Amino acid sequence: MQKNDVLSALWGVELLRVDYAKQVVCDAHSGAIVLCANESNIARLECLASFTSVLKSVAGGKDKYNIQSAQAGILNALENLKMPRNELILALSRLNEAGILDLKYLEVLKSFMLGLNYDELSSPSASNTSFKRSMGELNEIAKELSLLCDKSMGSRLQKAINSANNANFSLALSGVVNAGKSSLLNALIAQNLLGVSNIPQTAAICALKYSDEPYAKIEFFSTDEQGQLPKKELKDINISLDELPKYTAASSELAQYVKLCTLGINAEILSGIDIIDTPGIDDAIKAREELSANYLKSCDSLLYLMNAAQAASAKDMAFLRDIVLTSKNSEILVLLTHIDKLSEAERLSVLEYTQRSVLEELGELNEELAKNIKYFLVSAPANIGINELKAHLFASFFGENSKKASIILNAYKKELGLIAGTLFGEFESELRALNASGAKANDEISKLKAQASQLELALNDSEQKIANITNSLKDEKISTQNEISAISSKIADRVMNEVKYRNAKKQKADNDLLFAIANSAISDFLIDLFRDKRRILELKLESFALNLKELLNDFSFKMPDFKEYIGSKELKIEQESLKNAIKEALKSSDLSKNSSALKSALNEFLISLDLEGQIISLLSECAKDFKNSLENSLKELKEHFASQNEKILEFLSKNEQKSADLSQNAKLCAQNLNKAKELKERLEKC
């Protein structure tokens, strides 16, 4: 069935001439609302505020032309793997159950969607994304800039290239036993590499990274990290892929000592995406549990596998509860695996049940995050759903709406622009020296020396001032007692409200949920607390940066982004201690005693975190890193001006050479000047 056939079935003689080439991408709920409009219900739908609101957002208006154009755009997006087919079918089915969409129109839409054979399409490619295209353009400009750079500027350019091109996204993978992780990984990397014989079979964390040549590296725990294990002195080792079972198989004695297994694989999906296969957060080895939790917390996207035949089990829900608490900034994708064993109706039924179960279970912890979880039906051995998953990952990481991709590209573009500007200035200076008399050339040298002296002054001044800022942090009087007392009471009240609610319903309060409520509130409190306190350092650095920018106004100088760096830091809490504190405080059957005990326990727990000390330590660490980054930038500029000085001295020493040679040098310099100008203009258009 073609797109125009679908619209003809929906609208009959009311179908207008629309553009079938454009794509409209939106969430499944909005897409279903737009697609449900047809000749029989349009008059009724136009009276619904929710319908007109979605149309305004997605279609640009509620007239029939805009509606039909948006419908054609959504169908086109579906054909190109830009919309979640199964979630869209579910959303349309709910509209049918609500009496908004007639069954005959639902069947038309389902027939079109289920007729899309994604699995026979060629595998999606990241090279077609806006991020990869833009990165390619910037890399081409960087390549041309490198031909104009001297050694010092070339070093700065190479750092910019490496920083941008090595800024990988991270995809963490987890799931219950027999959920099909190894099969999925094989399908994602398009290689039958991670078979039963060599995929890590223990709680070891496995990191898959891009490499032209395959390799495997085993990192072991230090003796300090080995906890209750018999102590073994083990050195990290590089091995072949065939040797993995010796270190990772469940039967291997060494497996429990493995901290991280890194596999280098030549696979397109790994070019820009690191895949981390984590065992979860119930590891018997505490150091590995913490490492796994950090991966899950910091990843750009978390992919959790559930066996479709046993989806949304108690174990699945317990894991996702922990994830919601620790990965608030990550995208969560739930994969229902082994769906080749289910009929189409059973697949949609499992998907609907899983969505509803997850929302009910996690909605109390973080409703917004729970609603934004994406679901995929896959079977890696049968090659079902893999292309849809890849297309989503590429769009999420490398698409036009990816915030991280925009940050990487903008930072790269800005640094290339600064380098091009510096080169433009130096070629202007060289050209003046080549075309000038000896006296004027000496003036250019004097100017460069003055600039070098100015940089030296800035370097010495900044080192001393930042040292003063760091020392002054130690004298800051940061008190958190009032905040701790207030938040302890608020959190205790929230937890006790849940306990009382469960008691009223004759139910026992879920300890995991109580911990989740407390942990979420404490995490938010710590974020807000550090945000307030870090202004102490931000204000000091803002004043310093303003003075430095005035001093270096004539330089193409990159100031380290201290606000973004400080914002990435956070205060730490010991979750196990918090769990024990809550459990101990609530052991009495007397609710009034529990409330008092809980407030006291939470207050003591927060005091034990030494928040004042953590804050000062974090701020000092930020100031130190800012200082190092700043010094490196200033030293690079200083080396660059020294190189320029040498060039002009060389011109002067050859002042008596033939005029033809001088003319040739001037011509070459003018060409370089024009090239630097051209690259600057190209960057501005990127």
Number of C-alpha atoms within 10 A of each C-alpha: 12 10 17 15 12 19 23 15 16 23 17 13 9 14 17 15 10 18 12 17 10 14 20 19 18 16 13 20 17 19 26 24 23 23 23 23 24 24 14 13 13 16 11 11 18 15 10 10 10 12 17 20 15 18 22 14 11 23 22 15 16 20 14 18 16 18 23 27 23 27 28 24 22 26 29 20 20 22 19 16 20 19 23 21 22 20 23 23 22 19 20 28 22 15 19 17 12 10 10 17 22 17 15 12 20 18 14 16 25 18 13 17 18 13 12 16 11 19 14 10 11 8 15 20 13 23 16 13 17 18 23 18 14 16 20 14 15 21 18 12 19 22 14 14 22 17 10 18 17 13 12 17 23 17 15 19 22 14 13 20 19 11 14 21 17 12 13 19 18 22 25 24 26 21 22 17 12 12 22 20 22 21 18 22 21 16 21 20 18 14 14 11 17 18 13 12 13 18 19 24 21 19 26 27 24 25 21 22 23 19 14 9 8 14 16 19 19 21 16 23 22 18 14 8 16 20 14 9 11 8 14 13 9 14 10 14 11 14 14 11 17 11 13 21 19 15 24 27 21 16 13 14 11 16 21 22 27 23 24 22 23 17 23 18 21 19 17 15 22 21 18 20 21 19 26 24 26 24 23 23 20 14 16 12 18 15 17 27 21 15 16 25 21 14 22 28 21 17 22 22 23 25 21 21 25 25 21 24 16 14 21 23 14 10 12 18 16 15 18 21 20 20 19 22 19 18 22 14 13 19 17 25 20 22 25 27 26 21 21 17 13 13 10 11 9 14 20 18 13 20 24 16 14 21 20 13 16 19 20 13 19 23 16 13 21 18 14 12 18 20 14 13 15 17 21 22 25 26 22 21 14 14 15 21 20 23 22 23 21 19 19 21 19 23 20 18 24 24 19 13 13 15 12 16 23 16 12 17 18 14 14 22 23 15 19 24 21 16 26 29 18 20 24 21 17 20 22 17 20 24 21 16 24 23 14 14 13 14 11 14 22 16 14 21 21 13 14 20 16 13 19 19 14 14 20 16 12 19 19 11 13 20 14 13 15 18 15 11 17 22 12 13 19 14 9 11 9 15 11 15 14 8 11 22 17 12 19 22 17 15 21 24 17 14 21 20 14 16 21 15 14 14 13 10 8 9 11 12 16 12 14 14 19 22 22 22 20 23 20 19 19 20 17 11 16 19 15 11 18 21 15 10 17 19 15 14 21 16 11 17 19 14 10 15 16 10 14 16 15 9 14 14 10 10 15 17 19 15 14 16 11 20 15 9 13 21 13 8 17 16 14 11 17 9 11 9 11 19 17 12 19 23 17 14 18 20 12 13 8 9 15 11 13 20 21 15 20 25 22 17 22 24 19 15 19 20 15 10 14 11 22 17 11 15 20 21 15 17 23 20 15 20 24 16 15 19 20 12 16 19 17 13 16 19 15 16 23 20 15 22 22 16 16 21 19 12 15 21 16 11 18 18 10 12 15 9 11 9 10 9 12 17 13 12 17 19 14 14 21 16 13 21 22 15 18 25 16 15 20 21 13 14 16 11 7 11
